[in-house]
Amino acid sequence: MHRYLSSESDKKSHMKGTIFDIKRYAINDGPGIRTTIFFKGCPMSCLWCHNPESINSKPQKIYEKDRCIGCLECIDVCPEKAISLTGQGMNTDKNCVRCGKCAQICPSEAIQIAGRRVDIEDIIQIIEKDILFYDESKGGVTFSGGEPLMQADFLCELLDACEYLDIHRAVDTSGYADLPVFKKIIKKTDLLLFDLKMINDEKHRKFTGVSNESIIKNLKFAAEKQIDTIIRIPVIPGINTDDENIEKTGCIVSSIPNVLSICLLPYHDSAKGKYRRFAMKYGLPKVVTPNNFQMESIAGKLRSFNLKVNIGG
């Protein structure tokens, strides 16, 4: 057992969370070289979400019939006998526990599992491999999603582990959480990457499925606690690029002294294929990527509020 876990009770070592990816050597999720842990589960339903596999909080099985070669190895390896082969391809019944053994054995990768359950030690072992890179680049670990605040207890333990190992901690969040949860997280966080979609609450409800009232309150609370914050804004033409939204964004963000910068992230539709794999409807089929002129125009308007604005990252 890792020395952090053995330093107190081993209760924390049995705590599990659900993630869907780990990206090592990340350079766009905070300063320096970082390891980004992607938590599964999100309470929002943004029409432009580029990680649809992050929305559901549980591991999901993906089956691509066109790839299936009918080898039946998945049926042989399934411990729950939950798989059968029909004229329509592989069928999975309710006994499936998403153990992933079928995906591991599938030679054509027709079966995949999005998401897996992990414990604290699993993550620490991966993080520790890159401590040298964090030290040399002034990097660290970023917890992203999905929405990591949905798994607040698991996130707290990982933040504590990073503090124990003297690793810089960033949390990439939409800010959509109850204030007590948000308070608990930010006191263990060195940097917030705060995703700010739009200011108008009615439009926010329409395009993300939730109100932004708690989001704005949490952003202002982080300011009161002087938490270093980078605002990240997805630029979605026709949705949050209007002058009114840019003006109100500039007013709010410029009133927060601890904001280090704004990162404008241009919309792209590269996730369309993911939606097809998950049998999900893509929400913005007609929206196109903003061009350089549009991005520079929005950046210029926000810079007029004496804000540091970057495009990308």
C-alpha positions as CSV (number, residue, x, y, z in Angstrom):
1,M,0.0,0.0,0.0
2,H,1.2,3.5,-0.8
3,R,2.7,5.5,2.1
4,Y,-0.1,8.1,1.8
5,L,-2.8,5.5,2.2
6,S,-1.0,3.7,5.0
7,S,-0.3,6.9,6.9
8,E,-3.9,6.9,8.4
9,S,-6.7,4.3,8.3
10,D,-6.9,2.3,5.1
11,K,-10.5,3.2,4.7
12,K,-9.5,5.7,2.0
13,S,-7.7,3.0,0.0
14,H,-11.0,1.3,-0.6
15,M,-12.8,4.4,-1.8
16,K,-13.7,4.1,-5.4
17,G,-14.6,6.5,-8.2
18,T,-15.5,6.3,-11.8
19,I,-13.3,7.7,-14.5
20,F,-13.3,7.4,-18.3
21,D,-9.7,8.5,-19.2
22,I,-6.3,9.5,-18.0
23,K,-4.2,11.7,-20.1
24,R,-0.5,11.9,-19.3
25,Y,1.8,14.7,-20.5
26,A,-1.1,17.1,-21.0
27,I,-0.1,20.7,-21.7
28,N,-3.5,22.4,-22.1
29,D,-5.1,21.7,-18.7
30,G,-3.1,24.1,-16.5
31,P,0.5,25.2,-16.2
32,G,3.4,22.9,-17.1
33,I,3.3,19.2,-17.9
34,R,0.3,17.6,-16.3
35,T,-1.6,14.4,-15.8
36,T,-5.4,14.9,-16.4
37,I,-7.8,12.6,-14.7
38,F,-11.2,12.6,-16.4
39,F,-14.1,11.8,-14.0
40,K,-17.3,10.2,-15.4
41,G,-20.6,11.8,-14.8
42,C,-22.0,15.3,-15.5
43,P,-25.2,17.0,-14.4
44,M,-25.3,19.2,-17.5
45,S,-26.3,18.3,-21.0
46,C,-24.5,20.9,-23.1
47,L,-25.5,20.6,-26.8
48,W,-21.8,21.0,-27.9
49,C,-20.3,18.5,-25.4
50,H,-17.2,16.9,-27.0
51,N,-17.1,14.1,-24.4
52,P,-20.5,12.4,-24.6
53,E,-19.0,9.4,-22.8
54,S,-18.5,11.6,-19.8
55,I,-22.2,12.4,-19.2
56,N,-23.5,9.1,-17.8
57,S,-22.0,8.4,-14.3
58,K,-21.7,4.7,-14.8
59,P,-19.4,2.6,-17.1
60,Q,-21.1,2.1,-20.5
61,K,-20.7,-0.7,-23.1
62,I,-20.3,0.3,-26.7
63,Y,-21.0,-2.2,-29.4
64,E,-20.2,-1.5,-33.1
65,K,-22.0,-4.2,-35.1
66,D,-20.0,-3.4,-38.3
67,R,-16.8,-4.4,-36.5
68,C,-18.1,-7.7,-35.1
69,I,-16.6,-10.8,-36.7
70,G,-18.8,-13.2,-34.9
71,C,-16.0,-15.0,-33.2
72,L,-18.1,-15.7,-30.0
73,E,-15.1,-15.0,-27.7
74,C,-17.1,-12.4,-25.8
75,I,-19.7,-15.1,-25.0
76,D,-17.1,-17.6,-23.8
77,V,-15.4,-15.1,-21.5
78,C,-18.5,-13.4,-19.9
79,P,-18.7,-14.5,-16.2
80,E,-22.4,-13.5,-16.0
81,K,-23.4,-15.3,-19.2
82,A,-25.0,-12.0,-20.3
83,I,-24.1,-12.0,-23.9
84,S,-25.7,-13.8,-26.9
85,L,-25.3,-13.5,-30.6
86,T,-28.5,-12.9,-32.7
87,G,-29.2,-12.0,-36.3
88,Q,-28.8,-8.4,-35.3
89,G,-25.4,-8.9,-33.8
90,M,-24.3,-9.2,-30.1
91,N,-27.0,-8.8,-27.5
92,T,-26.3,-8.0,-23.8
93,D,-29.0,-8.7,-21.2
94,K,-29.6,-7.1,-17.8
95,N,-27.1,-9.3,-16.0
96,C,-24.2,-7.5,-17.5
97,V,-22.1,-5.8,-14.8
98,R,-19.8,-3.9,-17.2
99,C,-16.7,-5.9,-16.0
100,G,-15.0,-5.2,-19.3
101,K,-13.8,-8.8,-19.9
102,C,-15.6,-9.0,-23.2
103,A,-14.0,-5.7,-24.4
104,Q,-10.6,-7.0,-23.4
105,I,-10.9,-10.2,-25.4
106,C,-12.6,-8.7,-28.5
107,P,-10.1,-9.1,-31.3
108,S,-11.9,-6.5,-33.6
109,E,-12.6,-4.0,-30.9
110,A,-16.3,-4.2,-31.7
111,I,-17.0,-4.1,-27.9
112,Q,-15.6,-1.3,-25.8
113,I,-16.3,-0.1,-22.2
114,A,-16.4,3.7,-21.6
115,G,-15.5,4.2,-18.0
116,R,-14.0,2.1,-15.2
117,R,-14.1,2.0,-11.4
118,V,-10.8,2.8,-9.8
119,D,-9.5,3.3,-6.2
120,I,-7.3,6.0,-4.8
121,E,-4.2,3.9,-5.1
122,D,-4.8,3.2,-8.8
123,I,-4.6,6.9,-9.5
124,I,-1.7,7.7,-7.1
125,Q,0.4,5.0,-8.8
126,I,-0.1,6.7,-12.2
127,I,0.4,10.2,-10.9
128,E,3.7,9.3,-9.2
129,K,5.3,8.1,-12.4
130,D,5.5,11.7,-13.7
131,I,6.5,13.7,-10.6
132,L,9.8,14.5,-12.2
133,F,8.1,16.1,-15.1
134,Y,5.8,18.1,-12.8
135,D,8.8,19.4,-10.9
136,E,10.8,20.4,-13.9
137,S,7.9,22.1,-15.7
138,K,6.0,23.5,-12.7
139,G,3.1,21.2,-13.7
140,G,0.9,18.9,-11.7
141,V,-2.4,17.0,-11.8
142,T,-5.7,18.3,-13.2
143,F,-9.0,16.7,-12.3
144,S,-11.5,17.1,-15.1
145,G,-14.6,15.4,-16.5
146,G,-17.5,15.2,-16.9
147,E,-17.9,17.1,-13.7
148,P,-15.4,16.0,-11.0
149,L,-17.5,17.7,-8.3
150,M,-20.1,15.0,-8.8
151,Q,-17.7,12.7,-7.0
152,A,-16.6,15.1,-4.3
153,D,-15.5,12.6,-1.7
154,F,-13.3,10.7,-4.1
155,L,-11.9,14.0,-5.5
156,C,-11.2,15.3,-2.0
157,E,-9.1,12.2,-1.2
158,L,-7.1,12.6,-4.5
159,L,-6.5,16.3,-3.8
160,D,-5.2,15.4,-0.3
161,A,-3.0,12.8,-1.8
162,C,-1.5,15.3,-4.2
163,E,-0.9,17.7,-1.3
164,Y,0.9,15.0,0.6
165,L,3.1,14.4,-2.5
166,D,3.6,18.1,-2.9
167,I,2.0,18.1,-6.4
168,H,0.2,21.2,-7.8
169,R,-3.6,20.6,-8.0
170,A,-6.0,22.0,-10.6
171,V,-9.7,21.3,-10.9
172,D,-11.5,21.8,-14.2
173,T,-15.2,22.4,-13.3
174,S,-18.4,23.9,-14.7
175,G,-18.9,25.3,-11.2
176,Y,-22.4,23.6,-11.1
177,A,-22.5,22.3,-7.6
178,D,-24.0,23.1,-4.2
179,L,-22.0,25.7,-2.3
180,P,-20.9,23.3,0.5
181,V,-19.5,20.9,-2.0
182,F,-17.8,23.7,-3.9
183,K,-16.3,25.1,-0.6
184,K,-14.9,21.7,0.3
185,I,-13.2,21.3,-3.0
186,I,-11.7,24.7,-3.5
187,K,-9.9,24.8,-0.1
188,K,-7.9,21.8,-1.4
189,T,-7.3,23.3,-4.9
190,D,-4.4,25.4,-6.1
191,L,-6.0,26.4,-9.4
192,L,-9.5,26.5,-10.8
193,L,-10.1,26.0,-14.5
194,F,-13.7,27.4,-14.5
195,D,-15.8,26.7,-17.5
196,L,-18.1,29.6,-18.0
197,K,-20.6,28.9,-20.8
198,M,-22.9,32.0,-20.9
199,I,-24.3,34.6,-18.6
200,N,-28.0,34.7,-19.5
201,D,-29.8,32.2,-17.3
202,E,-32.6,31.5,-19.7
203,K,-30.2,30.7,-22.5
204,H,-28.0,28.7,-20.1
205,R,-31.0,26.5,-19.2
206,K,-31.9,26.0,-22.9
207,F,-28.4,25.0,-24.1
208,T,-27.0,23.2,-21.0
209,G,-30.1,21.9,-19.3
210,V,-29.4,23.7,-16.0
211,S,-29.6,27.2,-14.4
212,N,-26.3,29.1,-14.0
213,E,-27.3,30.7,-10.8
214,S,-25.2,28.5,-8.6
215,I,-22.4,28.7,-11.2
216,I,-22.1,32.5,-10.9
217,K,-22.4,32.3,-7.1
218,N,-19.6,29.8,-6.9
219,L,-17.4,31.8,-9.2
220,K,-17.8,34.8,-7.0
221,F,-17.2,32.7,-3.8
222,A,-13.9,31.5,-5.3
223,A,-13.0,35.2,-5.8
224,E,-13.8,36.0,-2.2
225,K,-11.4,33.2,-1.2
226,Q,-8.8,34.4,-3.6
227,I,-8.5,31.1,-5.5
228,D,-6.4,31.4,-8.6
229,T,-8.8,30.9,-11.5
230,I,-8.5,30.6,-15.3
231,I,-11.9,31.1,-17.0
232,R,-12.5,28.8,-20.0
233,I,-15.2,29.8,-22.4
234,P,-16.3,27.5,-25.3
235,V,-17.0,29.8,-28.2
236,I,-20.2,28.5,-29.9
237,P,-21.3,30.6,-32.9
238,G,-24.9,31.7,-32.6
239,I,-25.2,30.6,-29.0
240,N,-22.8,32.6,-26.8
241,T,-21.0,34.9,-29.3
242,D,-23.5,37.8,-29.2
243,D,-22.4,41.2,-28.0
244,E,-24.6,41.1,-24.9
245,N,-23.1,37.9,-23.6
246,I,-19.5,39.0,-24.3
247,E,-20.2,42.4,-22.6
248,K,-21.7,40.8,-19.5
249,T,-18.9,38.2,-19.4
250,G,-16.3,40.9,-19.5
251,C,-18.1,42.9,-16.7
252,I,-18.4,39.9,-14.4
253,V,-14.9,38.5,-15.0
254,S,-13.2,41.9,-14.7
255,S,-14.7,42.3,-11.3
256,I,-12.9,39.2,-10.0
257,P,-9.3,40.0,-9.1
258,N,-8.0,36.5,-8.9
259,V,-8.7,35.6,-12.5
260,L,-5.3,34.9,-14.2
261,S,-6.7,34.8,-17.7
262,I,-9.5,33.8,-20.0
263,C,-9.1,31.0,-22.5
264,L,-11.4,31.1,-25.5
265,L,-12.0,27.6,-26.8
266,P,-13.3,27.5,-30.4
267,Y,-16.2,25.0,-31.0
268,H,-15.5,22.0,-33.2
269,D,-17.6,19.1,-34.2
270,S,-15.0,16.3,-34.0
271,A,-17.1,14.5,-31.4
272,K,-19.9,13.6,-33.9
273,G,-18.5,10.1,-34.3
274,K,-18.7,9.5,-30.6
275,Y,-22.4,10.4,-30.6
276,R,-23.0,7.8,-33.3
277,R,-21.2,5.2,-31.2
278,F,-23.3,5.9,-28.2
279,A,-26.5,6.1,-30.3
280,M,-27.0,9.7,-29.1
281,K,-28.3,12.6,-31.1
282,Y,-25.8,15.4,-31.8
283,G,-27.2,18.7,-30.6
284,L,-25.6,21.2,-33.0
285,P,-25.4,19.6,-36.5
286,K,-25.4,23.0,-38.3
287,V,-23.0,25.0,-36.2
288,V,-19.5,25.5,-37.7
289,T,-16.2,26.2,-36.1
290,P,-15.6,29.9,-35.6
291,N,-12.9,31.4,-37.9
292,N,-9.8,33.3,-36.8
293,F,-11.5,36.7,-37.3
294,Q,-14.5,35.8,-35.1
295,M,-12.1,34.5,-32.3
296,E,-9.9,37.6,-32.5
297,S,-13.0,39.8,-32.4
298,I,-14.3,38.2,-29.2
299,A,-10.9,38.3,-27.7
300,G,-10.5,42.0,-28.5
301,K,-13.8,42.8,-26.8
302,L,-12.9,41.0,-23.7
303,R,-9.4,42.6,-23.6
304,S,-11.1,45.9,-23.6
305,F,-12.0,45.1,-20.0
306,N,-8.2,44.8,-19.2
307,L,-8.4,41.0,-19.1
308,K,-5.7,38.7,-20.3
309,V,-7.3,36.6,-23.1
310,N,-5.8,33.6,-24.9
311,I,-7.3,31.7,-27.8
312,G,-7.1,28.0,-27.2
313,G,-5.6,26.1,-24.2
